[in-house]
Amino acid sequence: MTAEATQPTSADTASTPTPAAAPAGREKTAIPKNPGRRDLGMKATLLFPNKDIVEQYYVPLIYTACRTCYSELAPDDIFDRATDGRVEIAKMQKLISGVIESGHGSTIEHVVFTFGISGVSRTLSHQLVRHRAGVAFDQQSQRYVTFKGASTMLPASIEDADPLLRGRYEEQIERSMGLYGELVGAGIPGEDARFVFPNATRTNLVMTTNLRALIHMSGLRLCTMAQWEIRRLFQLIRHEIFQVSPFLGSFLAPKCVPLGYCDEMGNRDQHCPIRPHKDNVLAAWAEKSKAAKAAGRELPVR
Ligand SMILES: Cc1cc2nc3c(=O)[nH]c(=O)nc-3n(C[C@H](O)[C@H](O)[C@H](O)COP(=O)(O)OP(=O)(O)OC[C@H]3O[C@@H](n4cnc5c(N)ncnc54)[C@H](O)[C@@H]3O)c2cc1C
């Protein structure tokens, strides 16, 4: 089970409603340039659990956590019933979906996923390890590993840039890497020589996350406002989860999908059309409310 960075990169598979009109006078910008389908040389592999474990235990485990809140039965009885087929999968999934939608997040902290992540840049890893709650990381050390040939990530915008400019970028990277080799060769410890490494340097990590944290991180990082590389990583991660459970994978979506609207300041012009911006939703509501008042009726609040 390995997702490589050549998977389709569409923002999400959810249906896309027609956005409300952008405020007059604002110029539409484009969705931030992303590398499309090109191979970035990064990988995300679900190391644990495998499909059998997910199918046999993960949904029953979450169901047991949810059901314990509302049942006289002991958790072990609920778990036995869930795993031996006495509770239908559809029934378990319905309860779990409802509980997730209601935001009762502790119930989905009982299951974890471990990913091997390789070939990502230090730019990405710096963003990734900012997530604190419900997630653990171990990262390849630049102190303990003395690199013979550290490789780097080439952003698509630079790959496609004026060849002279791209050449200068590549020279700069090569010079940094060359100097690293010289410093190490001269007896400078790797932990000091690494100071010349650029942000583009690739790295490897192991990440273990519970489902709640994974949904939260995916909400932020699958958003089209996220940086292209980390967005691609979460597309690969989502692909991996879909391989073992389309049901659990369906909860990994840009945050606007469960919210129903976009809350990103940078998308007030609605250049990203996945969901309407909240300013437009509120403006549409205010207009509807005003029209209803003028007609002598109140809008029903559902
Ligand atoms: C598009 C984008 C742009 C960004 N730009 C920048 C930037 O320019 N500069 C920068 O520094 N960072 C930036 N970040 C990082 C961002 O500020 C967060 O640090 C990062 O996304 C981690 O998310 P989180 O805070 O939800 O943390 P997580 O650790 O994933 O926490 C999950 C949730 O748990 C709760 N939680 C966790 N810890 C605490 C706590 N100590 N107290 C109370 N509640 C807690 C919060 O509800 C939190 O949302 C950016 C992130 C994104 C997605």
The ligand as a Tripos MOL2 file, in Angstrom:
@<TRIPOS>MOLECULE
LIG
   53    58     1     0     0
SMALL
NO_CHARGES

@<TRIPOS>ATOM
      1 C1         -2.9020   27.4750    4.9870 C.3       1 LIG1
      2 C2         -2.0690   27.5590    6.2340 C.ar      1 LIG1
      3 C3         -1.1980   28.6160    6.4090 C.ar      1 LIG1
      4 C4         -0.4130   28.7110    7.5630 C.ar      1 LIG1
      5 N1          0.4450   29.7590    7.7070 N.ar      1 LIG1
      6 C5          1.2030   29.8670    8.8220 C.ar      1 LIG1
      7 C6          2.1100   30.9600    9.0060 C.ar      1 LIG1
      8 O1          2.2360   31.8330    8.1510 O.2       1 LIG1
      9 N2          2.8480   31.0050   10.1440 N.ar      1 LIG1
     10 C7          2.7330   30.0580   11.1290 C.ar      1 LIG1
     11 O2          3.4040   30.1530   12.1580 O.2       1 LIG1
     12 N3          1.8880   29.0170   10.9800 N.ar      1 LIG1
     13 C8          1.1280   28.8910    9.8670 C.ar      1 LIG1
     14 N4          0.2740   27.8230    9.7300 N.ar      1 LIG1
     15 C9          0.2320   26.8030   10.7950 C.3       1 LIG1
     16 C10        -0.9890   26.9860   11.7070 C.3       1 LIG1
     17 O3         -0.9660   28.2260   12.3520 O.3       1 LIG1
     18 C11        -1.0320   25.8630   12.7650 C.3       1 LIG1
     19 O4          0.0850   25.9710   13.6180 O.3       1 LIG1
     20 C12        -1.0080   24.4880   12.1570 C.3       1 LIG1
     21 O5         -1.8920   24.4060   11.0740 O.3       1 LIG1
     22 C13        -1.3860   23.4520   13.2290 C.3       1 LIG1
     23 O6         -2.7820   23.4210   13.3610 O.3       1 LIG1
     24 P1         -3.5440   23.4730   14.7540 P.3       1 LIG1
     25 O7         -3.2080   24.7170   15.4860 O.co2     1 LIG1
     26 O8         -4.9690   23.2380   14.4600 O.co2     1 LIG1
     27 O9         -2.8180   22.3570   15.6000 O.3       1 LIG1
     28 P2         -3.0760   20.8440   15.9720 P.3       1 LIG1
     29 O10        -1.9510   20.4410   16.8050 O.co2     1 LIG1
     30 O11        -3.3320   20.0520   14.7360 O.co2     1 LIG1
     31 O12        -4.3010   20.8830   16.9200 O.3       1 LIG1
     32 C14        -5.5800   20.4100   16.6110 C.3       1 LIG1
     33 C15        -6.5840   21.2110   17.4010 C.3       1 LIG1
     34 O13        -6.4190   20.9250   18.7980 O.3       1 LIG1
     35 C16        -6.6370   22.1000   19.5500 C.3       1 LIG1
     36 N5         -5.3920   22.4450   20.2510 N.ar      1 LIG1
     37 C17        -4.1550   21.9480   20.0080 C.ar      1 LIG1
     38 N6         -3.2700   22.4590   20.8600 N.ar      1 LIG1
     39 C18        -3.9450   23.2960   21.6490 C.ar      1 LIG1
     40 C19        -3.5710   24.1420   22.7120 C.ar      1 LIG1
     41 N7         -2.3250   24.2290   23.1340 N.pl3     1 LIG1
     42 N8         -4.5180   24.8760   23.3080 N.ar      1 LIG1
     43 C20        -5.8010   24.8040   22.9130 C.ar      1 LIG1
     44 N9         -6.2380   24.0290   21.8840 N.ar      1 LIG1
     45 C21        -5.3130   23.2890   21.2730 C.ar      1 LIG1
     46 C22        -7.0560   23.1910   18.5770 C.3       1 LIG1
     47 O14        -8.4590   23.1870   18.4640 O.3       1 LIG1
     48 C23        -6.4360   22.7250   17.2770 C.3       1 LIG1
     49 O15        -7.0820   23.2330   16.1290 O.3       1 LIG1
     50 C24        -0.5150   27.7100    8.5800 C.ar      1 LIG1
     51 C25        -1.4080   26.6470    8.3960 C.ar      1 LIG1
     52 C26        -2.1760   26.5580    7.2420 C.ar      1 LIG1
     53 C27        -3.1150   25.3820    7.0870 C.3       1 LIG1
@<TRIPOS>BOND
     1     1     2 1
     2     2     3 ar
     3     2    52 ar
     4     3     4 ar
     5     4     5 ar
     6     4    50 ar
     7     5     6 ar
     8     6     7 ar
     9     6    13 1
    10     7     8 2
    11     7     9 ar
    12     9    10 ar
    13    10    11 2
    14    10    12 ar
    15    12    13 ar
    16    13    14 ar
    17    14    15 1
    18    14    50 ar
    19    15    16 1
    20    16    17 1
    21    16    18 1
    22    18    19 1
    23    18    20 1
    24    20    21 1
    25    20    22 1
    26    22    23 1
    27    23    24 1
    28    24    25 2
    29    24    26 1
    30    24    27 1
    31    27    28 1
    32    28    29 2
    33    28    30 1
    34    28    31 1
    35    31    32 1
    36    32    33 1
    37    33    34 1
    38    33    48 1
    39    34    35 1
    40    35    36 1
    41    35    46 1
    42    36    37 ar
    43    36    45 ar
    44    37    38 ar
    45    38    39 ar
    46    39    40 ar
    47    39    45 ar
    48    40    41 1
    49    40    42 ar
    50    42    43 ar
    51    43    44 ar
    52    44    45 ar
    53    46    47 1
    54    46    48 1
    55    48    49 1
    56    50    51 ar
    57    51    52 ar
    58    52    53 1
@<TRIPOS>SUBSTRUCTURE
     1 LIG1         1 GROUP 0 **** ****
